[in-house]
Amino acid sequence: MGSSAEARLRLRIVPNAKRSEVAGAYGEAIKVKVAAPAVEGKANEALLEFLANALGIPKHALSLVAGEKSRDKVIHVEGLDLEGARRLLMGGGTPPPAQG
């Protein structure tokens, strides 16, 4: 009985930050600072780990669907709708306990 909710998040990534954190809105996207270099997929991996923790979902519920080598990315999120995911990232909610 999985949740049918899903979303596609548009993100603007800033690699090599002091720490991983949401930096706020960036037009229609959300700006996320990632404490990993944009080398050999390290920033993408750090981004997915950060999002899983911030959204309270397992990492396997996230997938990078666009922007593998770009600062502009689209992430598919299973288990949350777009409104819920944006609210959690922008500080308007508490993530549910992580499962799996």
MOPAC internal coordinates of N, CA, C and O (Angstrom, degrees):
PM7 1SCF
backbone

  N    0.0000 0     0.00 0     0.00 0    0    0    0
  C    1.4548 1     0.00 0     0.00 0    1    0    0
  C    1.5118 1   111.30 1     0.00 0    2    1    0
  O    1.2310 1   119.41 1  -107.82 1    3    2    1
  N    1.3083 1   118.73 1    72.18 1    3    2    1
  C    1.4489 1   121.72 1   178.76 1    5    3    2
  C    1.5143 1   110.93 1   -81.93 1    6    5    3
  O    1.2310 1   121.20 1   -19.38 1    7    6    5
  N    1.3002 1   115.31 1   160.62 1    7    6    5
  C    1.4496 1   120.78 1   177.67 1    9    7    6
  C    1.5211 1   108.87 1   -76.09 1   10    9    7
  O    1.2310 1   120.65 1   -37.81 1   11   10    9
  N    1.3297 1   116.35 1   142.19 1   11   10    9
  C    1.4556 1   119.59 1   178.52 1   13   11   10
  C    1.5268 1   111.48 1   -91.62 1   14   13   11
  O    1.2310 1   120.14 1   178.44 1   15   14   13
  N    1.3356 1   117.34 1    -1.56 1   15   14   13
  C    1.4574 1   120.23 1   179.68 1   17   15   14
  C    1.5245 1   109.87 1   -69.00 1   18   17   15
  O    1.2310 1   121.49 1   -38.86 1   19   18   17
  N    1.3257 1   114.76 1   141.14 1   19   18   17
  C    1.4553 1   119.85 1   175.76 1   21   19   18
  C    1.5136 1   109.06 1  -155.72 1   22   21   19
  O    1.2310 1   121.33 1   -18.91 1   23   22   21
  N    1.3235 1   115.07 1   161.09 1   23   22   21
  C    1.4605 1   120.16 1  -178.49 1   25   23   22
  C    1.5163 1   109.55 1  -150.02 1   26   25   23
  O    1.2310 1   121.42 1   -19.17 1   27   26   25
  N    1.3175 1   114.88 1   160.83 1   27   26   25
  C    1.4610 1   121.79 1   170.66 1   29   27   26
  C    1.5164 1   107.00 1  -121.22 1   30   29   27
  O    1.2310 1   121.09 1   -67.15 1   31   30   29
  N    1.3202 1   115.51 1   112.85 1   31   30   29
  C    1.4566 1   121.13 1  -179.06 1   33   31   30
  C    1.5234 1   110.45 1   -93.27 1   34   33   31
  O    1.2310 1   120.90 1   -47.75 1   35   34   33
  N    1.3100 1   115.88 1   132.25 1   35   34   33
  C    1.4663 1   121.40 1   172.65 1   37   35   34
  C    1.5189 1   106.92 1   -95.68 1   38   37   35
  O    1.2310 1   121.13 1   -54.98 1   39   38   37
  N    1.3353 1   115.45 1   125.02 1   39   38   37
  C    1.4541 1   120.72 1  -176.63 1   41   39   38
  C    1.5163 1   111.17 1  -128.04 1   42   41   39
  O    1.2310 1   120.87 1   -30.13 1   43   42   41
  N    1.3192 1   115.94 1   149.87 1   43   42   41
  C    1.4708 1   123.36 1   171.31 1   45   43   42
  C    1.5199 1   105.19 1  -115.89 1   46   45   43
  O    1.2310 1   120.02 1   -60.18 1   47   46   45
  N    1.3267 1   117.56 1   119.82 1   47   46   45
  C    1.4467 1   122.70 1  -172.56 1   49   47   46
  C    1.5230 1   111.45 1  -102.72 1   50   49   47
  O    1.2310 1   121.33 1   -40.80 1   51   50   49
  N    1.3378 1   115.06 1   139.20 1   51   50   49
  C    1.4602 1   122.04 1   173.24 1   53   51   50
  C    1.5240 1   106.65 1  -119.12 1   54   53   51
  O    1.2310 1   119.92 1   -77.35 1   55   54   53
  N    1.3462 1   117.77 1   102.65 1   55   54   53
  C    1.4625 1   119.94 1   179.99 1   57   55   54
  C    1.5263 1   111.83 1   -76.75 1   58   57   55
  O    1.2310 1   120.57 1    -9.64 1   59   58   57
  N    1.3225 1   116.51 1   170.36 1   59   58   57
  C    1.4699 1   124.16 1   176.98 1   61   59   58
  C    1.5271 1   113.56 1    62.73 1   62   61   59
  O    1.2310 1   120.30 1  -149.59 1   63   62   61
  N    1.3209 1   117.04 1    30.41 1   63   62   61
  C    1.4659 1   120.50 1   178.18 1   65   63   62
  C    1.5298 1   109.56 1   -79.99 1   66   65   63
  O    1.2310 1   120.48 1   -16.26 1   67   66   65
  N    1.3350 1   116.68 1   163.74 1   67   66   65
  C    1.4628 1   120.22 1   177.06 1   69   67   66
  C    1.5177 1   111.15 1   -63.08 1   70   69   67
  O    1.2310 1   120.98 1   143.31 1   71   70   69
  N    1.3361 1   115.72 1   -36.69 1   71   70   69
  C    1.4661 1   120.56 1   177.94 1   73   71   70
  C    1.5225 1   108.51 1  -150.96 1   74   73   71
  O    1.2310 1   121.12 1   -21.55 1   75   74   73
  N    1.3228 1   115.45 1   158.45 1   75   74   73
  C    1.4618 1   120.07 1   178.01 1   77   75   74
  C    1.5208 1   109.17 1   -80.87 1   78   77   75
  O    1.2310 1   120.97 1   -50.86 1   79   78   77
  N    1.3417 1   115.75 1   129.14 1   79   78   77
  C    1.4580 1   120.62 1  -178.99 1   81   79   78
  C    1.5202 1   109.95 1  -166.13 1   82   81   79
  O    1.2310 1   121.40 1   -20.87 1   83   82   81
  N    1.3237 1   114.93 1   159.13 1   83   82   81
  C    1.4625 1   120.95 1   173.35 1   85   83   82
  C    1.5229 1   107.17 1   -80.57 1   86   85   83
  O    1.2310 1   120.77 1   -50.81 1   87   86   85
  N    1.3313 1   116.13 1   129.19 1   87   86   85
  C    1.4593 1   120.93 1  -178.06 1   89   87   86
  C    1.5217 1   112.35 1   -99.81 1   90   89   87
  O    1.2310 1   119.65 1   174.91 1   91   90   89
  N    1.3438 1   118.27 1    -5.09 1   91   90   89
  C    1.4499 1   121.12 1   177.98 1   93   91   90
  C    1.5172 1   112.61 1   119.83 1   94   93   91
  O    1.2310 1   121.44 1    11.73 1   95   94   93
  N    1.3141 1   114.86 1  -168.27 1   95   94   93
  C    1.4609 1   120.64 1  -178.61 1   97   95   94
  C    1.5192 1   110.00 1   -76.98 1   98   97   95
  O    1.2310 1   121.39 1   -30.27 1   99   98   97
  N    1.3333 1   114.95 1   149.73 1   99   98   97
  C    1.4621 1   122.67 1   176.63 1  101   99   98
  C    1.5171 1   105.99 1  -139.79 1  102  101   99
  O    1.2310 1   120.69 1   -97.38 1  103  102  101
  N    1.3241 1   116.29 1    82.62 1  103  102  101
  C    1.4573 1   120.78 1  -171.88 1  105  103  102
  C    1.5246 1   108.66 1    64.94 1  106  105  103
  O    1.2310 1   120.28 1    53.38 1  107  106  105
  N    1.3201 1   117.06 1  -126.62 1  107  106  105
  C    1.4699 1   121.40 1   177.56 1  109  107  106
  C    1.5262 1   111.85 1   -84.29 1  110  109  107
  O    1.2310 1   120.46 1   172.09 1  111  110  109
  N    1.3225 1   116.73 1    -7.91 1  111  110  109
  C    1.4627 1   121.67 1  -178.03 1  113  111  110
  C    1.5274 1   110.49 1   -97.71 1  114  113  111
  O    1.2310 1   121.35 1    -4.12 1  115  114  113
  N    1.3234 1   115.02 1   175.88 1  115  114  113
  C    1.4597 1   122.57 1   173.82 1  117  115  114
  C    1.5205 1   106.98 1  -114.29 1  118  117  115
  O    1.2310 1   120.78 1   -49.89 1  119  118  117
  N    1.3330 1   116.11 1   130.11 1  119  118  117
  C    1.4582 1   120.94 1   179.99 1  121  119  118
  C    1.5269 1   108.85 1   -87.42 1  122  121  119
  O    1.2310 1   121.11 1   -52.90 1  123  122  121
  N    1.3380 1   115.49 1   127.10 1  123  122  121
  C    1.4645 1   121.31 1  -178.85 1  125  123  122
  C    1.5195 1   108.82 1  -126.20 1  126  125  123
  O    1.2310 1   120.75 1   -53.09 1  127  126  125
  N    1.3329 1   116.18 1   126.91 1  127  126  125
  C    1.4642 1   121.54 1   174.03 1  129  127  126
  C    1.5229 1   107.54 1   -90.23 1  130  129  127
  O    1.2310 1   120.95 1   -43.15 1  131  130  129
  N    1.3301 1   115.79 1   136.85 1  131  130  129
  C    1.4602 1   121.28 1  -177.54 1  133  131  130
  C    1.5241 1   109.29 1  -124.87 1  134  133  131
  O    1.2310 1   120.84 1   -50.18 1  135  134  133
  N    1.3256 1   116.00 1   129.82 1  135  134  133
  C    1.4635 1   121.64 1  -178.69 1  137  135  134
  C    1.5206 1   110.98 1   -85.83 1  138  137  135
  O    1.2310 1   120.67 1  -124.31 1  139  138  137
  N    1.3114 1   116.32 1    55.69 1  139  138  137
  C    1.4573 1   122.28 1   177.04 1  141  139  138
  C    1.5215 1   107.43 1  -152.55 1  142  141  139
  O    1.2310 1   120.36 1   -30.75 1  143  142  141
  N    1.3276 1   116.92 1   149.25 1  143  142  141
  C    1.4597 1   119.38 1   179.23 1  145  143  142
  C    1.5262 1   111.81 1   -75.44 1  146  145  143
  O    1.2310 1   120.91 1   -23.87 1  147  146  145
  N    1.3114 1   115.86 1   156.13 1  147  146  145
  C    1.4607 1   121.69 1   177.51 1  149  147  146
  C    1.5296 1   108.77 1   -85.47 1  150  149  147
  O    1.2310 1   121.24 1  -119.42 1  151  150  149
  N    1.3354 1   115.24 1    60.58 1  151  150  149
  C    1.4594 1   122.08 1  -177.18 1  153  151  150
  C    1.5187 1   108.84 1  -132.21 1  154  153  151
  O    1.2310 1   120.24 1   -50.54 1  155  154  153
  N    1.3224 1   117.15 1   129.46 1  155  154  153
  C    1.4613 1   122.84 1   174.62 1  157  155  154
  C    1.5308 1   113.42 1    53.46 1  158  157  155
  O    1.2310 1   120.11 1  -144.73 1  159  158  157
  N    1.3229 1   117.40 1    35.27 1  159  158  157
  C    1.4548 1   121.11 1   176.82 1  161  159  158
  C    1.5167 1   115.18 1    76.57 1  162  161  159
  O    1.2310 1   119.77 1  -173.16 1  163  162  161
  N    1.3290 1   118.04 1     6.84 1  163  162  161
  C    1.4721 1   120.52 1  -177.69 1  165  163  162
  C    1.5238 1   112.05 1   -63.99 1  166  165  163
  O    1.2310 1   119.87 1   139.24 1  167  166  165
  N    1.3269 1   117.85 1   -40.76 1  167  166  165
  C    1.4654 1   120.43 1   179.56 1  169  167  166
  C    1.5270 1   110.48 1   -67.19 1  170  169  167
  O    1.2310 1   119.90 1   141.46 1  171  170  169
  N    1.3286 1   117.80 1   -38.54 1  171  170  169
  C    1.4684 1   120.44 1   178.42 1  173  171  170
  C    1.5246 1   110.48 1   -64.07 1  174  173  171
  O    1.2310 1   120.39 1   136.60 1  175  174  173
  N    1.3250 1   116.86 1   -43.40 1  175  174  173
  C    1.4648 1   120.99 1   179.18 1  177  175  174
  C    1.5291 1   110.48 1   -63.58 1  178  177  175
  O    1.2310 1   120.20 1   135.49 1  179  178  177
  N    1.3265 1   117.23 1   -44.51 1  179  178  177
  C    1.4652 1   121.43 1   178.81 1  181  179  178
  C    1.5256 1   110.74 1   -63.84 1  182  181  179
  O    1.2310 1   120.47 1   142.28 1  183  182  181
  N    1.3297 1   116.71 1   -37.72 1  183  182  181
  C    1.4649 1   120.91 1   178.01 1  185  183  182
  C    1.5233 1   110.70 1   -61.75 1  186  185  183
  O    1.2310 1   119.93 1   132.23 1  187  186  185
  N    1.3203 1   117.74 1   -47.77 1  187  186  185
  C    1.4667 1   120.51 1  -179.26 1  189  187  186
  C    1.5308 1   111.71 1   -63.48 1  190  189  187
  O    1.2310 1   120.20 1   140.69 1  191  190  189
  N    1.3240 1   117.23 1   -39.31 1  191  190  189
  C    1.4689 1   120.31 1   176.69 1  193  191  190
  C    1.5283 1   110.63 1   -64.21 1  194  193  191
  O    1.2310 1   120.23 1   135.58 1  195  194  193
  N    1.3327 1   117.16 1   -44.42 1  195  194  193
  C    1.4562 1   121.41 1   179.00 1  197  195  194
  C    1.5305 1   110.97 1   -61.02 1  198  197  195
  O    1.2310 1   120.60 1   133.31 1  199  198  197
  N    1.3372 1   116.45 1   -46.69 1  199  198  197
  C    1.4624 1   120.18 1  -179.22 1  201  199  198
  C    1.5276 1   111.62 1   -63.30 1  202  201  199
  O    1.2310 1   119.98 1   138.45 1  203  202  201
  N    1.3202 1   117.64 1   -41.55 1  203  202  201
  C    1.4712 1   120.48 1   178.74 1  205  203  202
  C    1.5218 1   110.35 1   -58.34 1  206  205  203
  O    1.2310 1   120.37 1   134.32 1  207  206  205
  N    1.3258 1   116.89 1   -45.68 1  207  206  205
  C    1.4683 1   120.48 1   178.93 1  209  207  206
  C    1.5219 1   111.71 1   -66.33 1  210  209  207
  O    1.2310 1   120.25 1   135.23 1  211  210  209
  N    1.3224 1   117.12 1   -44.77 1  211  210  209
  C    1.4650 1   121.30 1  -177.65 1  213  211  210
  C    1.5285 1   111.95 1   -65.84 1  214  213  211
  O    1.2310 1   120.54 1   145.63 1  215  214  213
  N    1.3326 1   116.58 1   -34.37 1  215  214  213
  C    1.4615 1   120.67 1  -177.19 1  217  215  214
  C    1.5309 1   112.64 1   -93.35 1  218  217  215
  O    1.2310 1   120.20 1   170.36 1  219  218  217
  N    1.3305 1   117.22 1    -9.64 1  219  218  217
  C    1.4617 1   120.48 1   179.55 1  221  219  218
  C    1.5134 1   113.04 1    68.71 1  222  221  219
  O    1.2310 1   120.68 1  -145.33 1  223  222  221
  N    1.3322 1   116.31 1    34.67 1  223  222  221
  C    1.4618 1   120.82 1   179.56 1  225  223  222
  C    1.5248 1   108.57 1  -126.96 1  226  225  223
  O    1.2310 1   120.03 1   -21.11 1  227  226  225
  N    1.3369 1   117.54 1   158.89 1  227  226  225
  C    1.4584 1   118.81 1   177.57 1  229  227  226
  C    1.5245 1   111.17 1   -68.57 1  230  229  227
  O    1.2310 1   120.86 1   -30.51 1  231  230  229
  N    1.3173 1   115.96 1   149.49 1  231  230  229
  C    1.4616 1   120.98 1  -177.74 1  233  231  230
  C    1.5248 1   112.01 1   -59.33 1  234  233  231
  O    1.2310 1   120.08 1   148.03 1  235  234  233
  N    1.3248 1   117.46 1   -31.97 1  235  234  233
  C    1.4688 1   119.44 1  -178.85 1  237  235  234
  C    1.5332 1   112.32 1   -68.92 1  238  237  235
  O    1.2310 1   119.77 1   170.71 1  239  238  237
  N    1.3491 1   118.05 1    -9.29 1  239  238  237
  C    1.4629 1   121.65 1   176.62 1  241  239  238
  C    1.5324 1   111.74 1   -84.53 1  242  241  239
  O    1.2310 1   120.53 1   179.55 1  243  242  241
  N    1.3238 1   116.59 1    -0.45 1  243  242  241
  C    1.4610 1   122.44 1  -179.25 1  245  243  242
  C    1.5166 1   109.96 1  -115.30 1  246  245  243
  O    1.2310 1   120.72 1   -38.40 1  247  246  245
  N    1.3252 1   116.23 1   141.60 1  247  246  245
  C    1.4604 1   119.20 1   173.46 1  249  247  246
  C    1.5298 1   109.88 1  -146.43 1  250  249  247
  O    1.2310 1   121.65 1   -39.56 1  251  250  249
  N    1.3154 1   114.46 1   140.44 1  251  250  249
  C    1.4539 1   121.69 1   177.64 1  253  251  250
  C    1.5234 1   107.68 1   -81.76 1  254  253  251
  O    1.2310 1   120.43 1   -63.69 1  255  254  253
  N    1.3332 1   116.79 1   116.31 1  255  254  253
  C    1.4699 1   119.67 1  -177.12 1  257  255  254
  C    1.5302 1   112.95 1  -105.57 1  258  257  255
  O    1.2310 1   120.00 1   163.89 1  259  258  257
  N    1.3165 1   117.60 1   -16.11 1  259  258  257
  C    1.4682 1   120.75 1   177.31 1  261  259  258
  C    1.5172 1   109.63 1  -157.58 1  262  261  259
  O    1.2310 1   120.86 1   -34.91 1  263  262  261
  N    1.3346 1   115.97 1   145.09 1  263  262  261
  C    1.4528 1   120.81 1   174.54 1  265  263  262
  C    1.5111 1   115.70 1    92.48 1  266  265  263
  O    1.2310 1   120.21 1  -150.78 1  267  266  265
  N    1.3179 1   117.21 1    29.22 1  267  266  265
  C    1.4701 1   120.14 1  -177.35 1  269  267  266
  C    1.5268 1   112.48 1   -53.65 1  270  269  267
  O    1.2310 1   120.09 1   141.33 1  271  270  269
  N    1.3201 1   117.43 1   -38.67 1  271  270  269
  C    1.4656 1   121.20 1  -178.28 1  273  271  270
  C    1.5330 1   111.50 1  -115.06 1  274  273  271
  O    1.2310 1   120.75 1  -153.13 1  275  274  273
  N    1.3143 1   116.18 1    26.87 1  275  274  273
  C    1.4575 1   121.75 1  -178.21 1  277  275  274
  C    1.5249 1   109.77 1  -127.63 1  278  277  275
  O    1.2310 1   120.60 1   -19.95 1  279  278  277
  N    1.3274 1   116.45 1   160.05 1  279  278  277
  C    1.4697 1   120.00 1   174.00 1  281  279  278
  C    1.5262 1   110.90 1   -76.69 1  282  281  279
  O    1.2310 1   120.49 1   158.01 1  283  282  281
  N    1.3234 1   116.66 1   -21.99 1  283  282  281
  C    1.4629 1   121.32 1   177.56 1  285  283  282
  C    1.5192 1   108.22 1   -93.02 1  286  285  283
  O    1.2310 1   120.71 1   -60.16 1  287  286  285
  N    1.3269 1   116.24 1   119.84 1  287  286  285
  C    1.4611 1   120.99 1  -174.21 1  289  287  286
  C    1.5191 1   110.96 1  -129.30 1  290  289  287
  O    1.2310 1   121.22 1   -24.41 1  291  290  289
  N    1.3211 1   115.27 1   155.59 1  291  290  289
  C    1.4525 1   122.30 1   171.92 1  293  291  290
  C    1.5232 1   106.36 1  -122.70 1  294  293  291
  O    1.2310 1   121.00 1   -55.50 1  295  294  293
  N    1.3213 1   115.70 1   124.50 1  295  294  293
  C    1.4604 1   122.60 1  -178.80 1  297  295  294
  C    1.5222 1   108.87 1  -114.47 1  298  297  295
  O    1.2310 1   120.59 1   -51.75 1  299  298  297
  N    1.3258 1   116.48 1   128.25 1  299  298  297
  C    1.4690 1   121.83 1   174.65 1  301  299  298
  C    1.5245 1   107.38 1   -87.38 1  302  301  299
  O    1.2310 1   121.12 1   -51.02 1  303  302  301
  N    1.3360 1   115.47 1   128.98 1  303  302  301
  C    1.4667 1   122.45 1  -178.41 1  305  303  302
  C    1.5212 1   108.93 1  -118.01 1  306  305  303
  O    1.2310 1   120.25 1   -56.53 1  307  306  305
  N    1.3176 1   117.12 1   123.47 1  307  306  305
  C    1.4593 1   121.76 1   175.01 1  309  307  306
  C    1.5260 1   108.72 1   -99.55 1  310  309  307
  O    1.2310 1   120.68 1   -43.17 1  311  310  309
  N    1.3215 1   116.31 1   136.83 1  311  310  309
  C    1.4600 1   121.11 1   175.72 1  313  311  310
  C    1.5145 1   114.97 1   101.37 1  314  313  311
  O    1.2310 1   119.98 1   172.24 1  315  314  313
  N    1.3298 1   117.64 1    -7.76 1  315  314  313
  C    1.4688 1   121.80 1   177.68 1  317  315  314
  C    1.5244 1   108.32 1  -138.66 1  318  317  315
  O    1.2310 1   120.80 1   -34.60 1  319  318  317
  N    1.3329 1   116.07 1   145.40 1  319  318  317
  C    1.4536 1   118.58 1   172.66 1  321  319  318
  C    1.5280 1   108.65 1   -84.67 1  322  321  319
  O    1.2310 1   120.43 1    -9.94 1  323  322  321
  N    1.3208 1   116.78 1   170.06 1  323  322  321
  C    1.4606 1   121.16 1  -176.02 1  325  323  322
  C    1.5243 1   111.75 1   -60.06 1  326  325  323
  O    1.2310 1   120.03 1   135.08 1  327  326  325
  N    1.3179 1   117.56 1   -44.92 1  327  326  325
  C    1.4694 1   121.16 1  -179.14 1  329  327  326
  C    1.5261 1   111.02 1   -60.24 1  330  329  327
  O    1.2310 1   120.47 1   134.17 1  331  330  329
  N    1.3288 1   116.70 1   -45.83 1  331  330  329
  C    1.4647 1   120.92 1  -179.83 1  333  331  330
  C    1.5190 1   112.28 1   -64.98 1  334  333  331
  O    1.2310 1   120.32 1   138.00 1  335  334  333
  N    1.3179 1   116.99 1   -42.00 1  335  334  333
  C    1.4599 1   120.88 1   179.99 1  337  335  334
  C    1.5289 1   110.67 1   -65.51 1  338  337  335
  O    1.2310 1   120.31 1   134.89 1  339  338  337
  N    1.3242 1   117.02 1   -45.11 1  339  338  337
  C    1.4756 1   120.22 1   178.84 1  341  339  338
  C    1.5250 1   110.75 1   -63.28 1  342  341  339
  O    1.2310 1   120.02 1   138.99 1  343  342  341
  N    1.3272 1   117.56 1   -41.01 1  343  342  341
  C    1.4611 1   121.43 1   179.79 1  345  343  342
  C    1.5306 1   110.34 1   -61.34 1  346  345  343
  O    1.2310 1   120.05 1   134.97 1  347  346  345
  N    1.3188 1   117.50 1   -45.03 1  347  346  345
  C    1.4636 1   120.90 1   179.54 1  349  347  346
  C    1.5270 1   111.35 1   -63.54 1  350  349  347
  O    1.2310 1   120.10 1   136.55 1  351  350  349
  N    1.3129 1   117.42 1   -43.45 1  351  350  349
  C    1.4597 1   120.27 1  -178.53 1  353  351  350
  C    1.5183 1   112.82 1   -69.91 1  354  353  351
  O    1.2310 1   120.60 1   145.14 1  355  354  353
  N    1.3168 1   116.46 1   -34.86 1  355  354  353
  C    1.4598 1   120.34 1  -177.37 1  357  355  354
  C    1.5306 1   112.51 1   -87.23 1  358  357  355
  O    1.2310 1   120.28 1  -172.42 1  359  358  357
  N    1.3322 1   117.06 1     7.58 1  359  358  357
  C    1.4594 1   120.62 1   173.07 1  361  359  358
  C    1.5025 1   115.77 1    89.95 1  362  361  359
  O    1.2310 1   119.81 1  -165.32 1  363  362  361
  N    1.3195 1   117.97 1    14.68 1  363  362  361
  C    1.4537 1   119.52 1  -177.97 1  365  363  362
  C    1.5113 1   114.84 1  -100.63 1  366  365  363
  O    1.2310 1   119.86 1  -161.88 1  367  366  365
  N    1.3141 1   117.87 1    18.12 1  367  366  365
  C    1.4567 1   118.82 1  -178.80 1  369  367  366
  C    1.5118 1   111.77 1  -168.41 1  370  369  367
  O    1.2310 1   121.55 1   -10.32 1  371  370  369
  N    1.3204 1   114.64 1   169.68 1  371  370  369
  C    1.4539 1   121.75 1   178.18 1  373  371  370
  C    1.5082 1   108.02 1  -108.43 1  374  373  371
  O    1.2310 1   119.87 1   -49.96 1  375  374  373
  N    1.3327 1   117.85 1   130.04 1  375  374  373
  C    1.4659 1   118.06 1   179.53 1  377  375  374
  C    1.5200 1   111.91 1   -66.34 1  378  377  375
  O    1.2310 1   120.52 1   -31.09 1  379  378  377
  N    1.3210 1   116.61 1   148.91 1  379  378  377
  C    1.4532 1   119.72 1   174.68 1  381  379  378
  C    1.5167 1   109.54 1   -69.04 1  382  381  379
  O    1.2310 1   119.53 1   -16.76 1  383  382  381
  N    1.3429 1   118.50 1   163.24 1  383  382  381
  C    1.4625 1   119.62 1   177.59 1  385  383  382
  C    1.5310 1   110.14 1   -60.30 1  386  385  383
  O    1.2310 1   120.68 1   -42.38 1  387  386  385
  N    1.3275 1   116.30 1   137.62 1  387  386  385
  C    1.4701 1   121.42 1  -179.43 1  389  387  386
  C    1.5296 1   109.99 1   -64.27 1  390  389  387
  O    1.2310 1   121.06 1   -37.12 1  391  390  389
  N    1.3134 1   115.57 1   142.88 1  391  390  389
  C    1.4624 1   121.00 1   178.69 1  393  391  390
  C    1.5172 1   108.13 1  -120.14 1  394  393  391
  O    1.2310 1   121.22 1   -37.95 1  395  394  393
  N    1.3260 1   115.27 1   142.05 1  395  394  393
  C    1.4546 1   119.81 1   174.34 1  397  395  394
  C    1.4467 1   112.20 1    74.58 1  398  397  395
  O    1.2310 1   120.10 1   180.00 1  399  398  397

